[in-house]
């Protein structure tokens, strides 16, 4: 018998799917209550790398000196913070913009959701990298859209195949408006798009009259010299919508992100956002404002880059030692490595067994893919890993593989 509430639900409920990451995190949390778990599952900065004592001092100062810290701010953000974000984008991203082109959001996640509300209609198609960030895929599916993935290689989205997909969809009369990309330190792959591919992507957007949503969450966690620029900094036609976030440097809990785009888009974002949340968390806005004003972004970032680069190097060395022959990505930026298990191994079942038997947590990557090609892939995070346990965790993965007992559904 159906629950009585079914008859009250919106038809949109048919598009809503649970996040597999949340499910995995719940299993890991339950296991961690009784057992020491080596976790490669997170997607966050290490709290021991973040200057929490400094934040405590800033928070005290904010609450004492800023009366407005306990009241609403403007829905689009504290005006002084928007000025500092515009300066930040000019200095670090080469994007010349102004505060009127910026809306502060509840992390990058809200920015992505707002774009879905404003741009996407049921039946529209969004093109993403394959694989892509699972929560973007899930939230845009809420709006009844179809997500189509374009393959990646070591240089990012294969833009020649992107153009083939765009041509095919247009020839079929499909509604295509938007390309979503994480060009630097991509989640889940860790891959960084080459400059040639970035230029080609913008050419395709211009040629076929498309918008580009550029997710820059990992732009400042770069570990090797790479000749790349944000798409928005090369955008001469205002086709790129910049999704910014301080989460991966300052901490995910602060929940401060932003959107930057042409005034026509930002004006509509501002109107749409007001009734949603009234404003982003005001104390967090003032903490970030003071971090930027006091020129603290660079040293905080430099510490994070040094620490995560060291962890990345340990993990890659361990993979090459214990998982010889398995394909994996080699990120120059971001927080993640993708690892391809043998083709006859199911990543979900393997991840469950790994947690249950060997107390190692990873994320099965199938949900990040728009097709079945990621069935045997797992995502490994190195930013939150304990350095002295990284090799042991990888060794345990190899032990489970050697047992060859993982069932294939």
GUVO-61378 format. One record per residue (C-alpha): residue number from 0; x, y, z. Coordinates in steps of 0.5 Angstrom, whole numbers, plus 500, padded with zeros to 3 digits. Example, Ala and Ser with C-alpha at 12.3 -4.5 7.8 and 13.67 -1.06 7.14 Angstrom:
+-----+------+-------+-----+
:   k : east : north :  up :
+-----+------+-------+-----+
:   0 :  525 :   491 : 516 :
:   1 :  527 :   498 : 514 :
+-----+------+-------+-----+
//
This chain:
+-----+------+-------+-----+
:   k : east : north :  up :
+-----+------+-------+-----+
:   0 :  500 :   500 : 500 :
:   1 :  503 :   507 : 498 :
:   2 :  504 :   512 : 504 :
:   3 :  499 :   517 : 504 :
:   4 :  504 :   523 : 503 :
:   5 :  505 :   520 : 495 :
:   6 :  499 :   524 : 493 :
:   7 :  502 :   531 : 495 :
:   8 :  509 :   530 : 492 :
:   9 :  511 :   534 : 486 :
:  10 :  512 :   531 : 480 :
:  11 :  520 :   533 : 481 :
:  12 :  520 :   528 : 486 :
:  13 :  521 :   523 : 480 :
:  14 :  528 :   526 : 479 :
:  15 :  531 :   526 : 486 :
:  16 :  536 :   521 : 487 :
:  17 :  540 :   520 : 494 :
:  18 :  547 :   522 : 494 :
:  19 :  552 :   516 : 493 :
:  20 :  557 :   520 : 497 :
:  21 :  553 :   521 : 503 :
:  22 :  551 :   514 : 503 :
:  23 :  558 :   512 : 503 :
:  24 :  560 :   517 : 508 :
:  25 :  554 :   514 : 513 :
:  26 :  557 :   507 : 512 :
:  27 :  564 :   510 : 514 :
:  28 :  562 :   514 : 520 :
:  29 :  558 :   508 : 523 :
:  30 :  564 :   503 : 522 :
:  31 :  569 :   509 : 525 :
:  32 :  565 :   509 : 532 :
:  33 :  568 :   502 : 533 :
:  34 :  574 :   501 : 529 :
:  35 :  580 :   506 : 526 :
:  36 :  579 :   507 : 519 :
:  37 :  584 :   509 : 514 :
:  38 :  580 :   514 : 510 :
:  39 :  581 :   516 : 502 :
:  40 :  573 :   518 : 502 :
:  41 :  573 :   525 : 504 :
:  42 :  573 :   531 : 499 :
:  43 :  575 :   536 : 504 :
:  44 :  581 :   540 : 506 :
:  45 :  585 :   537 : 512 :
:  46 :  582 :   541 : 519 :
:  47 :  589 :   541 : 521 :
:  48 :  592 :   545 : 515 :
:  49 :  587 :   550 : 516 :
:  50 :  589 :   556 : 522 :
:  51 :  583 :   554 : 526 :
:  52 :  586 :   559 : 532 :
:  53 :  586 :   565 : 527 :
:  54 :  579 :   563 : 525 :
:  55 :  577 :   563 : 533 :
:  56 :  581 :   570 : 534 :
:  57 :  577 :   573 : 528 :
:  58 :  571 :   570 : 530 :
:  59 :  571 :   574 : 536 :
:  60 :  573 :   580 : 533 :
:  61 :  567 :   580 : 528 :
:  62 :  562 :   579 : 533 :
:  63 :  565 :   584 : 538 :
:  64 :  566 :   590 : 533 :
:  65 :  561 :   588 : 527 :
:  66 :  554 :   589 : 530 :
:  67 :  551 :   587 : 523 :
:  68 :  555 :   580 : 524 :
:  69 :  548 :   577 : 528 :
:  70 :  543 :   580 : 523 :
:  71 :  542 :   579 : 515 :
:  72 :  547 :   582 : 510 :
:  73 :  544 :   584 : 503 :
:  74 :  542 :   577 : 500 :
:  75 :  548 :   578 : 495 :
:  76 :  553 :   578 : 500 :
:  77 :  556 :   584 : 504 :
:  78 :  558 :   589 : 500 :
:  79 :  566 :   590 : 502 :
:  80 :  567 :   582 : 501 :
:  81 :  564 :   583 : 494 :
:  82 :  569 :   588 : 493 :
:  83 :  575 :   584 : 496 :
:  84 :  573 :   578 : 492 :
:  85 :  573 :   582 : 485 :
:  86 :  580 :   584 : 487 :
:  87 :  582 :   577 : 489 :
:  88 :  579 :   575 : 482 :
:  89 :  584 :   580 : 479 :
:  90 :  590 :   578 : 483 :
:  91 :  589 :   571 : 483 :
:  92 :  585 :   569 : 476 :
:  93 :  586 :   575 : 472 :
:  94 :  579 :   576 : 471 :
:  95 :  577 :   584 : 471 :
:  96 :  571 :   585 : 474 :
:  97 :  567 :   589 : 479 :
:  98 :  563 :   587 : 485 :
:  99 :  556 :   589 : 482 :
: 100 :  558 :   582 : 478 :
: 101 :  558 :   578 : 484 :
: 102 :  553 :   574 : 488 :
: 103 :  556 :   571 : 494 :
: 104 :  553 :   564 : 495 :
: 105 :  552 :   559 : 500 :
: 106 :  558 :   555 : 498 :
: 107 :  559 :   553 : 491 :
: 108 :  554 :   548 : 491 :
: 109 :  548 :   554 : 492 :
: 110 :  551 :   557 : 486 :
: 111 :  550 :   551 : 482 :
: 112 :  543 :   550 : 484 :
: 113 :  541 :   557 : 482 :
: 114 :  544 :   556 : 475 :
: 115 :  540 :   550 : 475 :
: 116 :  534 :   554 : 477 :
: 117 :  535 :   560 : 472 :
: 118 :  538 :   557 : 466 :
: 119 :  535 :   549 : 465 :
: 120 :  528 :   547 : 463 :
: 121 :  525 :   540 : 464 :
: 122 :  528 :   537 : 457 :
: 123 :  534 :   541 : 457 :
: 124 :  541 :   538 : 456 :
: 125 :  547 :   539 : 460 :
: 126 :  554 :   537 : 457 :
: 127 :  559 :   535 : 462 :
: 128 :  566 :   531 : 463 :
: 129 :  565 :   524 : 464 :
: 130 :  566 :   523 : 470 :
: 131 :  564 :   529 : 473 :
: 132 :  562 :   532 : 480 :
: 133 :  556 :   527 : 482 :
: 134 :  553 :   533 : 486 :
: 135 :  552 :   537 : 480 :
: 136 :  549 :   532 : 476 :
: 137 :  544 :   530 : 482 :
: 138 :  542 :   537 : 483 :
: 139 :  541 :   539 : 476 :
: 140 :  537 :   532 : 475 :
: 141 :  532 :   535 : 480 :
: 142 :  530 :   540 : 474 :
: 143 :  529 :   535 : 469 :
: 144 :  535 :   535 : 465 :
: 145 :  539 :   530 : 461 :
: 146 :  546 :   530 : 463 :
: 147 :  551 :   528 : 457 :
: 148 :  558 :   526 : 458 :
: 149 :  564 :   527 : 454 :
: 150 :  570 :   523 : 455 :
: 151 :  576 :   525 : 458 :
: 152 :  584 :   524 : 458 :
: 153 :  590 :   526 : 461 :
: 154 :  589 :   533 : 458 :
: 155 :  582 :   534 : 460 :
: 156 :  575 :   534 : 456 :
: 157 :  576 :   531 : 449 :
: 158 :  574 :   537 : 446 :
: 159 :  574 :   534 : 439 :
: 160 :  569 :   529 : 442 :
: 161 :  565 :   535 : 445 :
: 162 :  564 :   538 : 438 :
: 163 :  562 :   532 : 435 :
: 164 :  556 :   531 : 441 :
: 165 :  554 :   538 : 440 :
: 166 :  553 :   537 : 432 :
: 167 :  549 :   531 : 433 :
: 168 :  545 :   534 : 439 :
: 169 :  543 :   540 : 434 :
: 170 :  542 :   536 : 428 :
: 171 :  537 :   532 : 433 :
: 172 :  533 :   538 : 435 :
: 173 :  535 :   538 : 442 :
: 174 :  535 :   543 : 447 :
: 175 :  542 :   545 : 449 :
: 176 :  544 :   551 : 453 :
: 177 :  550 :   549 : 457 :
: 178 :  557 :   546 : 458 :
: 179 :  559 :   545 : 465 :
: 180 :  567 :   544 : 467 :
: 181 :  572 :   543 : 472 :
: 182 :  578 :   545 : 468 :
: 183 :  583 :   545 : 474 :
: 184 :  584 :   539 : 479 :
: 185 :  577 :   536 : 476 :
: 186 :  573 :   532 : 481 :
: 187 :  573 :   526 : 481 :
: 188 :  579 :   525 : 476 :
: 189 :  584 :   530 : 479 :
: 190 :  585 :   532 : 471 :
: 191 :  587 :   539 : 469 :
: 192 :  585 :   541 : 462 :
: 193 :  590 :   544 : 457 :
: 194 :  590 :   551 : 455 :
: 195 :  589 :   548 : 448 :
: 196 :  583 :   545 : 450 :
: 197 :  581 :   551 : 454 :
: 198 :  581 :   555 : 448 :
: 199 :  578 :   550 : 443 :
: 200 :  572 :   549 : 449 :
: 201 :  571 :   557 : 448 :
: 202 :  571 :   556 : 441 :
: 203 :  566 :   551 : 441 :
: 204 :  561 :   555 : 446 :
: 205 :  562 :   561 : 441 :
: 206 :  561 :   557 : 434 :
: 207 :  554 :   554 : 437 :
: 208 :  552 :   559 : 442 :
: 209 :  552 :   556 : 448 :
: 210 :  554 :   558 : 456 :
: 211 :  560 :   555 : 460 :
: 212 :  559 :   554 : 467 :
: 213 :  566 :   554 : 470 :
: 214 :  567 :   551 : 477 :
: 215 :  573 :   553 : 480 :
: 216 :  573 :   550 : 486 :
: 217 :  580 :   547 : 486 :
: 218 :  584 :   553 : 482 :
: 219 :  589 :   554 : 487 :
: 220 :  591 :   547 : 489 :
: 221 :  596 :   547 : 484 :
: 222 :  602 :   543 : 485 :
: 223 :  606 :   543 : 479 :
: 224 :  608 :   549 : 474 :
: 225 :  602 :   549 : 469 :
: 226 :  601 :   554 : 464 :
: 227 :  593 :   554 : 464 :
: 228 :  588 :   560 : 465 :
: 229 :  581 :   560 : 468 :
: 230 :  576 :   560 : 462 :
: 231 :  573 :   566 : 465 :
: 232 :  580 :   570 : 464 :
: 233 :  580 :   568 : 456 :
: 234 :  572 :   570 : 455 :
: 235 :  571 :   575 : 450 :
: 236 :  564 :   574 : 449 :
: 237 :  561 :   573 : 456 :
: 238 :  559 :   566 : 455 :
: 239 :  563 :   564 : 462 :
: 240 :  559 :   563 : 468 :
: 241 :  565 :   563 : 474 :
: 242 :  563 :   559 : 480 :
: 243 :  568 :   561 : 486 :
: 244 :  569 :   558 : 492 :
: 245 :  573 :   559 : 498 :
: 246 :  572 :   552 : 501 :
: 247 :  578 :   548 : 499 :
: 248 :  583 :   553 : 502 :
: 249 :  579 :   556 : 508 :
: 250 :  575 :   550 : 510 :
: 251 :  568 :   547 : 507 :
: 252 :  564 :   549 : 514 :
: 253 :  565 :   557 : 512 :
: 254 :  560 :   556 : 506 :
: 255 :  562 :   562 : 502 :
: 256 :  562 :   561 : 495 :
: 257 :  560 :   566 : 489 :
: 258 :  558 :   567 : 482 :
: 259 :  561 :   572 : 477 :
: 260 :  558 :   573 : 470 :
: 261 :  555 :   578 : 466 :
: 262 :  551 :   583 : 469 :
: 263 :  544 :   581 : 466 :
: 264 :  545 :   574 : 469 :
: 265 :  548 :   576 : 475 :
: 266 :  542 :   581 : 476 :
: 267 :  537 :   575 : 475 :
: 268 :  541 :   571 : 480 :
: 269 :  540 :   576 : 485 :
: 270 :  533 :   577 : 484 :
: 271 :  532 :   569 : 485 :
: 272 :  537 :   568 : 491 :
: 273 :  534 :   573 : 496 :
: 274 :  527 :   569 : 497 :
: 275 :  532 :   562 : 498 :
: 276 :  536 :   564 : 504 :
: 277 :  536 :   571 : 505 :
: 278 :  543 :   571 : 505 :
: 279 :  550 :   567 : 506 :
: 280 :  552 :   566 : 513 :
: 281 :  554 :   573 : 516 :
: 282 :  559 :   571 : 521 :
: 283 :  563 :   567 : 515 :
: 284 :  562 :   573 : 510 :
: 285 :  566 :   577 : 515 :
: 286 :  571 :   572 : 517 :
: 287 :  573 :   571 : 510 :
: 288 :  573 :   579 : 509 :
: 289 :  578 :   579 : 514 :
: 290 :  582 :   574 : 511 :
: 291 :  582 :   577 : 504 :
: 292 :  583 :   584 : 507 :
: 293 :  589 :   582 : 511 :
: 294 :  593 :   578 : 506 :
: 295 :  592 :   572 : 509 :
: 296 :  590 :   568 : 503 :
: 297 :  597 :   567 : 500 :
: 298 :  600 :   564 : 506 :
: 299 :  594 :   559 : 508 :
: 300 :  594 :   557 : 501 :
: 301 :  601 :   556 : 500 :
: 302 :  601 :   551 : 507 :
: 303 :  595 :   547 : 504 :
: 304 :  599 :   546 : 497 :
: 305 :  605 :   544 : 501 :
: 306 :  602 :   539 : 505 :
: 307 :  597 :   536 : 500 :
: 308 :  603 :   536 : 495 :
: 309 :  607 :   531 : 500 :
: 310 :  601 :   527 : 501 :
: 311 :  599 :   526 : 493 :
: 312 :  606 :   524 : 492 :
: 313 :  606 :   519 : 498 :
: 314 :  600 :   516 : 495 :
: 315 :  602 :   516 : 488 :
: 316 :  608 :   512 : 490 :
: 317 :  604 :   507 : 494 :
: 318 :  600 :   506 : 488 :
: 319 :  606 :   505 : 484 :
: 320 :  609 :   500 : 489 :
: 321 :  603 :   496 : 491 :
: 322 :  598 :   496 : 485 :
: 323 :  603 :   496 : 479 :
: 324 :  600 :   496 : 473 :
: 325 :  593 :   499 : 475 :
: 326 :  591 :   505 : 471 :
: 327 :  591 :   511 : 475 :
: 328 :  590 :   519 : 474 :
: 329 :  596 :   523 : 476 :
: 330 :  593 :   530 : 479 :
: 331 :  597 :   536 : 478 :
: 332 :  592 :   540 : 482 :
: 333 :  586 :   538 : 486 :
: 334 :  585 :   533 : 492 :
: 335 :  583 :   526 : 488 :
: 336 :  586 :   520 : 484 :
: 337 :  582 :   516 : 480 :
: 338 :  584 :   508 : 480 :
: 339 :  581 :   503 : 475 :
: 340 :  580 :   496 : 478 :
: 341 :  581 :   490 : 474 :
: 342 :  575 :   490 : 469 :
: 343 :  571 :   484 : 472 :
: 344 :  571 :   488 : 479 :
: 345 :  565 :   492 : 481 :
: 346 :  567 :   498 : 485 :
: 347 :  561 :   499 : 489 :
: 348 :  562 :   492 : 492 :
: 349 :  569 :   492 : 492 :
: 350 :  569 :   499 : 496 :
: 351 :  564 :   495 : 501 :
: 352 :  568 :   489 : 502 :
: 353 :  574 :   494 : 503 :
: 354 :  571 :   498 : 509 :
: 355 :  568 :   492 : 512 :
: 356 :  574 :   487 : 512 :
: 357 :  580 :   492 : 512 :
: 358 :  578 :   498 : 515 :
: 359 :  579 :   502 : 509 :
: 360 :  574 :   507 : 506 :
: 361 :  574 :   509 : 499 :
: 362 :  569 :   512 : 494 :
: 363 :  566 :   508 : 488 :
: 364 :  566 :   512 : 482 :
: 365 :  561 :   510 : 478 :
: 366 :  556 :   515 : 480 :
: 367 :  560 :   520 : 477 :
: 368 :  560 :   517 : 470 :
: 369 :  554 :   519 : 466 :
: 370 :  554 :   512 : 463 :
: 371 :  557 :   505 : 465 :
: 372 :  564 :   506 : 464 :
: 373 :  566 :   508 : 471 :
: 374 :  563 :   501 : 474 :
: 375 :  570 :   499 : 476 :
: 376 :  573 :   505 : 478 :
: 377 :  574 :   508 : 485 :
: 378 :  576 :   515 : 488 :
: 379 :  582 :   516 : 492 :
: 380 :  582 :   523 : 496 :
: 381 :  589 :   525 : 499 :
: 382 :  588 :   531 : 502 :
: 383 :  585 :   529 : 509 :
: 384 :  589 :   522 : 509 :
: 385 :  594 :   521 : 515 :
: 386 :  601 :   521 : 512 :
: 387 :  603 :   515 : 516 :
: 388 :  597 :   511 : 514 :
: 389 :  597 :   513 : 506 :
: 390 :  601 :   507 : 504 :
: 391 :  598 :   502 : 509 :
: 392 :  591 :   504 : 506 :
: 393 :  594 :   503 : 499 :
: 394 :  597 :   496 : 501 :
: 395 :  590 :   494 : 504 :
: 396 :  587 :   495 : 497 :
: 397 :  592 :   491 : 494 :
: 398 :  591 :   485 : 499 :
: 399 :  583 :   485 : 497 :
: 400 :  585 :   485 : 490 :
: 401 :  590 :   479 : 491 :
: 402 :  584 :   475 : 494 :
: 403 :  580 :   476 : 488 :
: 404 :  574 :   474 : 492 :
: 405 :  570 :   481 : 490 :
: 406 :  563 :   478 : 487 :
: 407 :  561 :   481 : 480 :
: 408 :  553 :   483 : 481 :
+-----+------+-------+-----+
//
